[in-house]
Amino acid sequence: MAHATPGYPDIFSARTHQAVNRTLPVLLGLVYGFWAAANRRDGGPITGWNVLFGFVTALAFVVAFIGVRALAPRLKRELHAVTWASFAGVAFGFLYSQTGASVLRSTGNALMVAGFVLAVLFYRYYTHEDAAGHKVE
């Protein structure tokens, strides 16, 4: 017996996806910029330079996120996973470096995060796509 789905018009889902595609990078960027600025000031007073640092960091994150989001799906599954893992590792490493940790510790932790993300995404893409990158149902 076939199950019926709710009769939402296609324009609703297209409009929702369009709104999410526009607002998600901006919201993530603002959260990332605030987090980086908070790490950098280390509980001190909020200054104009700290606010500027947060907005510049947010802008850089948004541009990189949009770029990875546009580029990664066009790549084969291995490079797709490596692209997102690199982005996650660099993003985490930068945030961690703002806490005052050493470069080696920041790099090591970023590599661990990137390795974990790579393993998870490679498994996901390997089990959900064929070799040509088409989704397998």
C-alpha angles and dihedrals in degrees: 000000000000118000120226121231124215112274100242113159116246091241090066094058093042091050092047092050091048092052092048092047090055101040102037097069092046094049093046090047093052092049091047093048092048090048093050092047091049091050091049097050090048095207094316126125121299109251134183091254090052091052091047090050090052094051094045090049090049091050092049091048093050093049092048092045093051090047094051091044091053097042105038100065090056092059129083115269095262094051090040090059093043091052094053092042091052091049092049093046094049092045092050094043092053092050091047093048090057090066090069096256119149121270092246093051092047091049093047093050091045090052091050092051091046091049092052093047090047092052094048096044095042089053091048095048092042092054097040103041136050122230091273092056098253118140115255116214 
